[in-house]
Amino acid sequence: MLHLCEALKNPTCVLNTLILWNNQISSSSIGSLTEALIKNKNLHTLNLGQNAIADNGACTLKMGLQERVRKNI
């Protein structure tokens, strides 16, 4: 997850779709992903289905994505 997050933070990352279906992502690792998503300007589609991010992880992700939207306005 660490390498993926670092790649997503890179301004040259042009990835627009990321499917992480059933990758055993937990709420403890969602913070790193959220931080990377805030900095990434190109990703438009993210699939986190069948992961155990739980309610607190979903809340962290939601707050991060809202911040990303505010920064892009």
N, CA, C and O of each residue as an XYZ file, in Angstrom:
292
protein
N       0.821     -1.185      0.000
C       0.000      0.000      0.000
C       0.868      1.252      0.000
O       0.525      2.250     -0.633
N       1.995      1.198      0.713
C       2.870      2.358      0.810
C       3.364      2.812     -0.560
O       3.347      4.005     -0.862
N       3.800      1.876     -1.382
C       4.314      2.225     -2.712
C       3.204      2.792     -3.600
O       3.429      3.738     -4.355
N       2.034      2.222     -3.508
C       0.892      2.720     -4.278
C       0.559      4.149     -3.878
O       0.335      5.000     -4.738
N       0.527      4.414     -2.590
C       0.207      5.758     -2.101
C       1.248      6.770     -2.540
O       0.903      7.890     -2.916
N       2.506      6.395     -2.497
C       3.567      7.299     -2.946
C       3.413      7.596     -4.436
O       3.595      8.736     -4.862
N       3.080      6.585     -5.223
C       2.878      6.789     -6.660
C       1.688      7.710     -6.922
O       1.755      8.561     -7.809
N       0.619      7.555     -6.177
C      -0.562      8.399     -6.359
C      -0.277      9.860     -6.003
O      -0.883     10.762     -6.581
N       0.622     10.100     -5.076
C       0.979     11.466     -4.679
C       1.849     12.169     -5.715
O       1.919     13.398     -5.740
N       2.502     11.404     -6.555
C       3.403     11.967     -7.553
C       2.608     12.786     -8.569
O       1.640     12.282     -9.140
N       3.001     14.040     -8.805
C       2.260     14.891     -9.736
C       2.234     14.362    -11.172
O       1.389     14.774    -11.967
N       3.149     13.456    -11.507
C       3.160     12.906    -12.859
C       2.245     11.689    -13.005
O       2.137     11.129    -14.096
N       1.597     11.279    -11.939
C       0.682     10.127    -11.987
C      -0.552     10.491    -12.815
O      -1.265     11.439    -12.486
N      -0.800      9.742    -13.882
C      -1.938     10.020    -14.754
C      -3.022      8.944    -14.652
O      -3.935      8.898    -15.477
N      -2.921      8.104    -13.667
C      -3.906      7.052    -13.442
C      -5.282      7.668    -13.203
O      -5.421      8.548    -12.354
N      -6.303      7.218    -13.942
C      -7.641      7.773    -13.720
C      -8.626      6.761    -13.168
O      -9.714      7.143    -12.739
N      -8.277      5.480    -13.165
C      -9.121      4.440    -12.593
C      -8.252      3.507    -11.759
O      -7.196      3.057    -12.204
N      -8.712      3.224    -10.542
C      -7.975      2.328     -9.646
C      -8.962      1.344     -9.033
O      -9.888      1.737     -8.325
N      -8.756      0.073     -9.310
C      -9.625     -0.976     -8.777
C      -8.837     -1.758     -7.730
O      -7.876     -2.458     -8.048
N      -9.256     -1.625     -6.498
C      -8.620     -2.316     -5.376
C      -9.594     -3.312     -4.747
O      -9.588     -3.500     -3.531
N     -10.407     -3.934     -5.546
C     -11.413     -4.885     -5.130
C     -10.760     -6.052     -4.397
O      -9.836     -6.680     -4.914
N     -11.245     -6.336     -3.190
C     -10.830     -7.511     -2.433
C      -9.305     -7.589     -2.228
O      -8.680     -8.608     -2.520
N      -8.725     -6.491     -1.722
C      -7.289     -6.429     -1.483
C      -6.943     -6.380     -0.003
O      -5.833     -5.989      0.358
N      -7.859     -6.764      0.843
C      -7.642     -6.802      2.295
C      -7.222     -5.444      2.854
O      -6.404     -5.368      3.770
N      -7.788     -4.373      2.297
C      -7.532     -3.030      2.809
C      -8.404     -2.835      4.041
O      -9.609     -3.084      4.017
N      -7.773     -2.387      5.110
C      -8.500     -2.203      6.366
C      -8.609     -0.720      6.697
O      -8.029      0.129      6.020
N      -9.353     -0.432      7.738
C      -9.502      0.962      8.155
C      -8.175      1.545      8.617
O      -7.995      2.762      8.582
N      -7.248      0.707      9.046
C      -5.952      1.217      9.505
C      -5.080      1.702      8.339
O      -4.225      2.566      8.534
N      -5.278      1.171      7.152
C      -4.473      1.608      6.006
C      -5.203      2.615      5.119
O      -4.608      3.155      4.186
N      -6.463      2.872      5.391
C      -7.228      3.782      4.541
C      -6.746      5.228      4.695
O      -6.915      6.032      3.779
N      -6.157      5.563      5.827
C      -5.639      6.920      6.038
C      -4.554      7.278      5.038
O      -4.549      8.385      4.500
N      -3.644      6.364      4.786
C      -2.571      6.598      3.809
C      -3.135      6.771      2.414
O      -2.702      7.643      1.661
N      -4.096      5.942      2.075
C      -4.728      6.040      0.760
C      -5.476      7.363      0.624
O      -5.414      8.014     -0.418
N      -6.174      7.750      1.670
C      -6.924      9.013      1.645
C      -5.985     10.196      1.442
O      -6.271     11.090      0.647
N      -4.875     10.200      2.154
C      -3.885     11.278      2.013
C      -3.381     11.361      0.571
O      -3.225     12.452      0.023
N      -3.130     10.208     -0.032
C      -2.667     10.176     -1.422
C      -3.748     10.679     -2.371
O      -3.447     11.394     -3.327
N      -4.996     10.313     -2.119
C      -6.096     10.736     -2.990
C      -6.309     12.239     -2.925
O      -6.687     12.849     -3.925
N      -6.078     12.843     -1.778
C      -6.225     14.295     -1.649
C      -5.244     15.005     -2.577
O      -5.574     16.034     -3.167
N      -4.052     14.459     -2.703
C      -3.013     15.090     -3.522
C      -3.121     14.744     -5.002
O      -2.598     15.473     -5.845
N      -3.790     13.646     -5.330
C      -3.901     13.208     -6.712
C      -5.021     13.968     -7.420
O      -6.144     14.036     -6.922
N      -4.710     14.534     -8.573
C      -5.691     15.333     -9.316
C      -6.350     14.582    -10.465
O      -7.326     15.069    -11.036
N      -5.835     13.408    -10.815
C      -6.298     12.718    -12.012
C      -7.243     11.548    -11.773
O      -8.017     11.192    -12.662
N      -7.195     10.953    -10.608
C      -8.007      9.759    -10.346
C      -9.479     10.137    -10.249
O      -9.860     10.998     -9.456
N     -10.305      9.478    -11.070
C     -11.743      9.757    -11.092
C     -12.583      8.576    -10.634
O     -13.722      8.751    -10.200
N     -12.026      7.375    -10.729
C     -12.773      6.175    -10.358
C     -11.944      5.341     -9.379
O     -10.788      5.010     -9.641
N     -12.563      5.015     -8.254
C     -11.908      4.192     -7.239
C     -12.887      3.119     -6.786
O     -14.004      3.433     -6.374
N     -12.482      1.867     -6.858
C     -13.318      0.752     -6.429
C     -12.637      0.082     -5.238
O     -11.560     -0.501     -5.371
N     -13.270      0.173     -4.089
C     -12.742     -0.440     -2.868
C     -13.648     -1.571     -2.374
O     -13.612     -1.921     -1.195
N     -14.442     -2.132     -3.251
C     -15.379     -3.184     -2.866
C     -14.690     -4.386     -2.237
O     -13.547     -4.706     -2.565
N     -15.390     -5.035     -1.342
C     -14.923     -6.259     -0.670
C     -13.637     -6.049      0.125
O     -12.775     -6.927      0.171
N     -13.516     -4.878      0.752
C     -12.421     -4.598      1.678
C     -13.028     -4.308      3.045
O     -14.209     -3.974      3.146
N     -12.239     -4.432      4.071
C     -12.738     -4.279      5.442
C     -12.394     -2.895      6.002
O     -11.726     -2.781      7.029
N     -12.860     -1.842      5.309
C     -12.504     -0.500      5.776
C     -13.395     -0.031      6.925
O     -13.045      0.929      7.612
N     -14.505     -0.665      7.145
C     -15.417     -0.380      8.259
C     -15.936      1.059      8.211
O     -15.576      1.830      7.322
N     -16.770      1.398      9.158
C     -17.398      2.723      9.189
C     -16.388      3.837      9.416
O     -16.468      4.881      8.769
N     -15.440      3.633     10.324
C     -14.461      4.696     10.588
C     -13.549      4.921      9.390
O     -13.160      6.058      9.125
N     -13.205      3.878      8.669
C     -12.403      4.023      7.453
C     -13.184      4.732      6.357
O     -12.636      5.559      5.628
N     -14.463      4.405      6.247
C     -15.311      5.070      5.254
C     -15.450      6.550      5.583
O     -15.462      7.384      4.679
N     -15.555      6.882      6.848
C     -15.656      8.275      7.278
C     -14.362      9.027      6.968
O     -14.406     10.164      6.500
N     -13.227      8.410      7.222
C     -11.935      9.013      6.901
C     -11.834      9.291      5.413
O     -11.400     10.366      4.999
N     -12.237      8.316      4.613
C     -12.199      8.455      3.162
C     -13.131      9.577      2.703
O     -12.761     10.390      1.855
N     -14.318      9.615      3.256
C     -15.295     10.653      2.899
C     -14.741     12.046      3.194
O     -14.821     12.942      2.354
N     -14.190     12.221      4.369
C     -13.658     13.532      4.751
C     -12.495     13.934      3.837
O     -12.375     15.099      3.459
N     -11.650     12.977      3.489
C     -10.533     13.257      2.595
C     -10.992     13.638      1.200
O     -10.448     14.558      0.589
N     -11.992     12.928      0.699
C     -12.493     13.242     -0.635
C     -13.198     14.592     -0.667
O     -13.137     15.300     -1.672
N     -13.856     14.948      0.411
C     -14.475     16.276      0.495
C     -13.392     17.360      0.473
O     -13.566     18.405     -0.154
N     -12.288     17.107      1.151
C     -11.173     18.056      1.138
C     -10.603     18.190     -0.264
O     -10.267     19.289     -0.704
N     -10.494     17.065     -0.964
C      -9.980     17.074     -2.337
C     -10.875     17.930     -3.230
O     -10.378     18.702     -4.050
N     -12.175     17.799     -3.076
C     -13.110     18.590     -3.874
C     -12.934     20.085     -3.568
O     -12.905     20.909     -4.482
N     -12.817     20.423     -2.296
C     -12.622     21.828     -1.908
C     -11.328     22.399     -2.507
O     -11.303     23.554     -2.931
N     -10.267     21.607     -2.543
C      -8.993     22.082     -3.066
C      -9.028     22.270     -4.582
O      -8.277     23.080     -5.125
N      -9.890     21.530     -5.260
C      -9.970     21.603     -6.724
C     -10.916     22.682     -7.213
O     -11.022     22.910     -8.418
N     -11.600     23.345     -6.306
C     -12.562     24.371     -6.732
C     -11.825     25.646     -7.051
O     -12.446     26.639     -7.430
